[in-house]
Amino acid sequence: MTDGTRVPIAKAKGRPMLQWVGKRPLREVRSFPAQPVERFGGPAAPEGAVAADVDWSGWPDRFDRGGLLFHGDNKEVLAHLLANGFRGKVDLVYIDPPFDSGADYVRKVQLRGASGSVRLDGESHTLGEQIQYTDIWANDTYLQFMYERLLLIKELMAPTATVWLHCDWNRSHYLRLLLDEVMGADAKRNEVVWQRTSARSDASTLSQIHDTLFFYSKTGVFEWNPLFEAHGAEYVAEKYTHDDGDGRRYQLVDMTSPNPRPNMMYEWLGHASPAKGWRYSIATMQRLHDAGRIWYPKDKTKRPRLKHYLDEVEGRPLQSVWTDIFPVNSQADERLGFPTQKPEALLDRIIRASSNPGDIVLDCFIGSGTTAAVAQTLGRRWIGADINKGAIQTTEKRLAAIIEDQARAASSEQLAMESSEATRPAQLGFSVLRVNDYDLQIQHNEAVNLAVEHLGADRTKTDAFFQGTLGRELLYIVGFNHPCSPLDLQAVAHELEQRPDEQRDVVVVALGRELACEPWLADYNRVRPINKIRLVELRTDPKYGKFFEHRPASARVRFEADGDVVRVVIDDFISPSIVERLSAQEGVLTPQITDWRAMVDSVFIDAAYDGEVFTVAEADIPERRQDLVSGTYDVARPAGSDRPVAVRITDMLGEEILVVEERGGA
């Protein structure tokens, strides 16, 4: 890691080079530490349940040996992976980024409503367009977003790695040029067209029924496993016209040599040698005869032919147009209610073709978790990331269920009964981590460790007061449960007085500061040539800023009871995570959210909440992005019920808050 927090990024050298307003090269990125949130391990499994030949020697020691699921901005997640041992380690990347298509993806991070605007890099954007993952950005902002992430992805890829980028027709031409620039035009391997749906009757011109997948490699030597697809019914009916009476279909194949082979000129069971000789030697012919693989005509003037069985044919080599994989519809067993969910069959094909068991598969737009789910099933290691909390929760539940099934199968010796070629999982556990979205309501020592890692400081555990050093300065970290005050600074000054031989200056680190700190520091430092004190505020400092504390959403809700009807009124709602993300957007001076409903994705109400199971009596989920939730609801309490009404509010980042009526109403 350079300077403790900054990671160098190589230049894009490909041609042609796409230009846009505000294009900025990515020379380096700031790396933020990761905070472990949860570890999941399936039920105890017997020895041999996990593949033994997975090479973990290059896996960074700081991470558990298992799947890694990161909650955070994927730019910061990719930088964290680069700074912590994954540079050049990823074998396959699949990304399904926002398409910039105008689609209404409810689970995407996008504010509701269309009012309010500020200026970003010469472009006009509504506040709803400033948070990542919206699908209505101005073109220049979208291109810069994708450019930066592709540069980071390339740094993570191993020399034999490949990247598959999934997009639709709206921005495919731009994304292809971006890939040419970042990866190099000679790194392009294929453009795959996936027919994802049937023709629609509502199209104004030609119905858009396909997506595009761009397939690039990092170098000219890349991982590729040829795949085959089954022959169609028409082809089988035309070519495989014979059967042995047991249902095994076959076709007859010529056994004569295509080229003159004098050493293959011989008579075979009364059949004269072909003019150019037989295709096989006498010994091979005998083996085929003994196995019943040769068809003999009654007419000796005609030649025997080889039986070519349908069930022994791999099929047709996979082509670049895929029409045999269907989207996840409303009746599909794998459907999770995630608008951008991709079918497992699609990822199964990509992962099988471009990786091997034990390889590392990365998806930094993890969404519903399909990439990680298929990678886990196919015995690959995986890394996923998403800024949307709903995506993390969905993926976590999905992977936990798969791993539990895998562990139980091993415990019941199902694996032993399967084919010896059965793919065993590479791991039976995963970790969930946050990157720059920290829960700081934790022990002070853990918060100190996060700050030390973020600053690139050296930890000193033998000093009872100072936590370490930052360069030549002593480091003191103020508790994150309050902003720095003059009392904290006075404590540092008092400690220095107790150390008359100490010559070093001090850097004080805090999450916030009181206004009185500035005059105190100016007065203190004015007369001191040594032992000067400076203050770093982790959210706003030019060098170390944008350090996010995860603060839960909050709401003001009134419950007005009138007999069996309860009026629920949401007076206010605030999502600190959304506010902080908005404030961190480059170029935004004073972002303001004038209507709290812009931050709300949905509202659900339980008319008689039992404290455990939330039963939805009313749901408010606006159909269109520009629509807002109502905020006022009349719900009927079940007759005779003394249970309270409860409201569950979900913000556009997927964070939920539950507000329960106090007995007797408000």
Secondary structure, DSSP 8 states (H G I E B T S, - for coil): -BTTTEEE------SS----TT-----EEE---EEEEEEEE-S---TTSS-TT---TTS-TTS-SSEEEEES-HHHHHHHHHHTT-TTTEEEEEE-----S----TTSS--SSS--EEEETTEEEEGGGSSTT-S---HHHHHHHHHHHHHHHHHHEEEEEEEEEEE-TTTHHHHHHHHHHHH-GGGEEEEEEEE-S---TT-SSS---EEEEEEEESSSS------EE---HHHHHHH--EE-SSS-EEEEEE-B-SS--GGG---BTTB---TT-BSS-HHHHHHHHHTT-EE--SSTTS--EEEEEGGG---EE--SEE-S-----TT-TT--S-TT---HHHHHHHHHHH--TT-EEEESS-TTSHHHHHHHHTT-EEEEEES-HHHHHHHHHHHHHHHHHHHHHHHTTHHHHS-TT----S-SEEEEEEES-B--SS-HHHHHHHHHHHHT-EE-SS-SS--EEETTEEEEE--TTS-B-HHHHHHHHHHHHT-TT----EEEEES-B-TTHHHHHHHHHTT-SSS-EEEEETTT-TTT----B----EEEEEEEEETTEEEEEEEEEE-HHHHHHHHHSTT-SS---S-GGGGEEEEEEESS--SS----SEEE--SSTT-----EEEEE--TT-----EEEEEETTS-EEEEE--TT--
